[in-house]
Amino acid sequence: MLMDEMRTQAEQDYLKAIFDLGEGDQPVTTSQLARHLGVSPASVTGMLQRLASARPALITYRKHHGTTLTREGMRHALRVVRHHRLIESFLHRTLGMGWDEVHAEAHRLEHALSPDVGERLSAALGDPSRDPHGDPIPDRDLRLPYFPEAALSTIGAGHAAVIRRVEDADPAFLRHVAALGLVPGVRLQVVDSSAFDRVLRVRVGDRGDPLVVGPAISDLVFVESHA
């Protein structure tokens, strides 16, 4: 049996959570994991000790110093991330589910997907490099693609950009930005910005009147900037 199939669902959830919260390589605290997973700090500590004592170790863990993934732990996390984002892509493209619906459903299905079925799914989708929200999909060798992008809130007045990714944690947020036309692939231009309240006026696509966007949105929409 492959090692990826031997990890329990709970272990996979923790490894993926450490990857997500640490953005790949930053230490993640016990309290962060407890809030993210909706469990008690004591439960988190027990699981971290279990992951750290695995052979090979899946995390490095020092009490009060946070935890990071080891190379082996990163491999397991990226496998789950790959399956999750491929499933999101399948649900959105093939089954027509809204981009605000696919995250929760993919979380339920990601653990059931074998590596072989995952590769067949990727091939059927044309080996996509991004999911419906624009998040990069690790390739078959579990390498995470790098895309140059920055939060919309950092783009200066007069600059043009293309939306590449939108944070997907809140379905209501996804529905809201979709109604505004702020979805991956859309071109926009920052007309002007206010240094005091970080409010932008943004011309979206071919729309005539600029859209007023505050940091609650612009911090969570990521773009590829063009001078």
N, C-alpha and C positions, 0 to 999 in steps of 0.2 A: 504494500500500500504506500502511496506517495505521502511524504511528510505533510503536504498541504491538506490532505484528506484526514490526517491523524489529529490535527488541532481541533479542539472543541469549538462550538459556536461562540461560547463566552470568551475563550482565548482570542479568537479571531476578532470579536467585537473590541476587545481591549487593545489589540495591536493596531487595528484601524483607527481607533480613537486617539491613541498616542501619535500616530502618523498625522491625523487631521489637526489635532490641537497643537502639535509641535511643528506643523508645517514641514515635516520631514526630519528635522535635525535639532530642534530646540527642546530643552528639558520641559517636561510636563509635570505639574504638581498633582498630588493626590486629590486635593480639593477640586481642581479642574476636571479630573476624570470623574469624580463623584457627581458633580453637577451635570456633566455631559451625558453620563450613562444612567443617571437617576438612581444611584445606589449609595450606600453608606460609605464613609471614608474607611471604616474597618474592613468592609468587603473589598474595597480597592486595594488596601494594603495586603490582604491575603492573596489576591490574584497577582499583584506585582511580585510578591515573594515567590510565588509559583512560577511565573514567567522567567524570573531571574535565575531560578535554580534548575530550569530545564537544561537538557544536554542535547545540542548546544544551547547556551543561554539566548533568550529572545529579547531581553532588555538589560540595560544597566540600571540598577536601582540603588540609591543611597537615600535613607530617610532624611527628610528636610532639604534634600538637594534636587529632587525631581527625578524623572526617569526618561531615558532615551532608548530608541531601538538599536539593537545590535545589527550587524549585517544580516544575520539569519532572520531576526525579527522583522527587519525591513523587507526582506524577500517575501515573508508571509503576509505582511501588511499590504504590499503592492499587489500581491495576487488577489486579495480580497477587493482592493480598490479597483483593479482591472475588471473583475467580474461585476462589481457594483455598477460601474460606469458603462460597461457593455450592455448590461441588462437595461439600464436607463435608456440607452440609445435604441435598443430593440423595442421597448415599450412605447417610446415616443414615435419612432419612425414607422414601425411595422404595425403596431396596434393602435396608433393614433391617440395615446394618452397624453394629457396636458403635461407640460414641463413642471407644473406645480404638483403633479400627482405621482411622478415616477420614483422620487427619492425613497419614500416610505415602502413602496412595493419592491423596489430593488433591494432594500435592506432585508426584506423577508426572504428573498430568493437567492441572494448572493452566496449563502453558505451551502446551498444544495447543488451548485454548479461544479462539476468536475473540471479539471484542467483541459481534458480533451473536448468536452462540450463547450467550454469557454473559447477554445481556439476555433471550433466550428462556427460558433456564434459570431466571432470577430470576422471570420472570412465571409460569412453570409452578409455582414453589414459593410463589407468593403474595407475592413481593417481601419475603422475611424480613429482619429487622433484626439478627438474631443467628444465629450458627451453633450446632451442637449443644453446644458447650462454653460458650456464652454470649458469645463474642467478637463485637463489633459488626461488621456487614458494611457496607462503604462503599456508598452508594447509587449510582444510575446516573450521577449527576454527580460521583462520586468524593468525596463528602463523608462523613466518618466520623461516625456518630451518637455523641453524648455521652450516657452514662448515669451518673447519680450512684451511685457504689458505693465500697466500702472493703473492705480485707482483714478477714476474720472476726476476726483477732487483735486488731483495734483496737476491737472492739465491747465495751462495758462490761456488767457484770452487770446483769440486769434488763431488758435491751433485747431487743426482737424484731427479726427481720430476715428477708429473703427472699434465698435464694441466686440470684445473677444470672450468675456466671461462675466457671469453674474452669480453672486453668492446664492446658494440654493437651500440654506437652512430653514427658511420660513416660506411656506407655500403662499401665504397672503402677500408677502413681499413680491414673490415672483408674479403673481396675478396683477399686482399694482404696476410694476415696471413694464410688464407686457402691454398693459392698457396704455401706457405712455409711449410705447414704441421702442423702449430701451431693451433690445434683445440682441444676442450675438449676431454679428454680420452687418448690423446697421451702422451707417456712416453718420457722423455728427460733427458739429463745429461749436467750440466754446466762443460765444459772442462776447461776453464779459464776465467778470467775477468780482465778488466783494471780499476784501481781505478781513473785514470785521466779523461777518457771520458765515463766511465760506459758502455763500449762495452763488450758484452759477446760472447764467442764462445760456441755454444750449439750443442750437438749431438741429433738430433731429430729422435726418433724411431729407425729403423734399417738402417737409412741413413749412408753412410760411412763418407763423409766429414762433419766436423762441420759447422754449420750455424753461420754467424756473425750477431749478433742482437744488435741494439742500443736501448737507452732508449725510443725512440718514440714508440717502440714495447714492450719492456720488462716491461715498466711501466703499460701497459694495458692488459697484459696477466697474469692471476693469477693461481698459482699452489699449489698443496699439496706437500710439501717437504718430501723427504725420505733421511736420512743420508747415 
